[in-house]
Structure formats: C-alpha cells, structure tokens
C-alpha cells in the first residue's frame, strides 16, 4: 500500500510532491455537461422532406404493443483521479489514474441480463516520463509490470491493466489531456464491444443496440493500438446501432450557411421529433450520419428547456441512403421505440432523469456497481 507512486518515481526518474489526491468527479461544479461538437445541418437526412416537427404519439402507442426492436444496451463510464505531481526537467506535471468500465446488457423476456463487461484500472503519466524516447508502449508495459509486482490490498492482489501517457506539447491544460487519454481508452473498449456483438451475429433488424452517446469516433492516428475502423467496417458494425446522447450543446446545431437551430429543438413538444438532417463526419472519413432530436419528457416537468430531449444518431450505411437520406419510416420506428424506453419513474437523485433511456440507465448502474469506492482506490497510491 502506498508504494505505487514510489515505484513510478524511481522508474521514471521523477521527483514526487505528495500532492493532494482527489476525484475529478467530486470537485466539478454541478450541471449538465454538453457535447461541444458542432453539427451543421447541411441537407435533409431522410426520404420525406419534412418542414415541421413530427408527432409520434400514436406511433409510439402502436409499437408499444409489439416487441421492442432494442435488445442490447451499451454504456461506457469512467472515474478519473489526480494522484500526485511529478517533476521532469524542472517542470511539474500531474499524474492521473482512472477506473474505466464498458458494459453491455441484453433484454430477455422483459428482464435485463449481462452480455459483456470490460473493467480497467489505469495510470496516466506525462510523456516526459519516457525521457530517452524508447518505445513508449514497451516502456509503459515495463512500468506496469513493476507496479503490479506490489501487493496492493490485504484482501487480495490488486492489479492495474494499463499505463498511458499524455502529450505535454500542445498548449492545453495538462489535466484535461490526462482525462482525455482515459476517455479515449474507454472509447476503444466501446468499439471492441460493438465489434464483438457483430462478429457473433447478434445485431439485426429485430435486435438493435442503443449506445449511450455519439457514434462519431475520431481517428487516433498517433495511437497504434487504436481500433481505427474503416468506412466499410463502420457501415458493417453500426448498421443496427443507434446512438443516443443525453447531453448536447444546442448552440452547436447550425443550419447551412450559419445560424443556430436551437430554437427548433427547444420548441419540441412531447412525442415530437425534428426532421432528420445529414451530417458528414470530419473525424471518421467519408461517413455520413442522420441526426435528429426527440422530446421524451414534457418540458413543464423539467428544470431546463433542453432537458427531456435526446439527440439521436444513425450511421447511413448504403449508397441509396447517402443520396436520398434514411428512410423516414425507419426513423419514425426508431423514435417510437425510444419513446417507450423512457424512465418509468423520476429519479430525483439524478439530474439527468428526464433524458434517461431506462435500460441504458440500468446498464450504467450495472457498470458503476463494479467500481471500487473512490476512497479505496485513492488509498492504493
């Protein structure tokens, strides 16, 4: 106990400062975290040329009498920590750690069951730790072996799964870079989870997957271990995947030529969706998405006008849809089934209750139940 940082200090030839340890999740100010990506609505993303929102109440009631198209639910979660400061070449850099979990649950006869779980414990160092420029992955593996040679718990052997590094070159807050490295690691686990479902032929038109968050994965050309999927693989893997974001920045919804569409989103009534728009990703090559917004909770019961609205994404996987847009009937079907997945009760302890898809909420809870307590995790260092 307490020897991990001593080992890393010695192995990386650093100087420790025994800084205060804390969880970033507990020191942040409360509030909704919005997606900061700018989405430009360039053209219609569906076959029907809708000009106004579409009400899906009757459609939702109709499909509610049928089996849901959603069988699988995927959620990635992370907890990040500041564990110390190390100095290299007279500069001080933060050392971070993280618990990352990616879980997938399936619904069988109206009950939820575990499908996959990937849980990883990480340490994140500045790239300055690798002073001589030796192969970074091999160097990190060497440090990891040294760290895991220590018995960290009286109740059993605790091990870390990986040591990452963050770049110290760009002019950006270093702690944010460390957190981004943990976030990217989680993203890789999500892509692997989807690929596994596809390889097992578990996704089809009757068994969709809801992924919590965006489907737009940026390419990481600097990470040789990253699962940088080609356009062909994205079209294959994400044909029956729907991305659902609980948070988004409404000011980032732009019309072609400039200006914001946030008022269109804000004015949505319960059961209504916006027309779908085509979005060309700048991160994953020549891949297009159909994006639309759906109100699943009445605004009069929420604290913020954008609470109760989901951003929904679907990868456009064939050439015809690339030209004409996603079939409007498919968008209506997906949206109607999403309306029937809403939280059945208000979880007052969670400020995001109005945006929850209930099985995703259960999957998130399942993943988080496998975390060590923050106090215990920090004591490992």
GIDAJO-V863546 format. One line per field, one symbol per residue. phi: phi as a letter, one per 20 degrees, with the letter a starting at -180 (. if undefined). burial: # if it has 16 or more other ideal C-beta (glycine too) atoms within 10 Angstrom, else .. Layout:
phi->???
burial->???
This chain:
phi->.mdffffffffdlddedlffeaeffedfffqeeefefedeeebfdbfeefdcgdedgfffffffedfffeddccbdbbccbedrcddclmddcfddbbdcccccdcdclmdecfdbbcccdcccdffffefemfgffffffffffffffeeebfeqeeceeaddcdfdefebgfffffffffffffffffffffgffffeledbfdcededfofeeeffdfedfefefffgffffffdfdcdecdfcaeffeedefnonddfffffegegmecfgececefedcnecdcecbdcedcfffddecfefnddedccfedcffffednfggfffffgffffgedfgfceeffdfegfdfegffgffgfffffefffgffffffe
burial->...##..#...#.#......#.##..........#.#.###..####..#..##.#..##..#....###################.#....###############.......##.#############........##..##..##.#.#.....#.#.#####.......##.###.##.########.##..##...##...###########........####....#..##############.###......##.##..#.##########.#..#..###########.#..#...############...#...##.#.##############.........#####.######.##...##.#..##.##
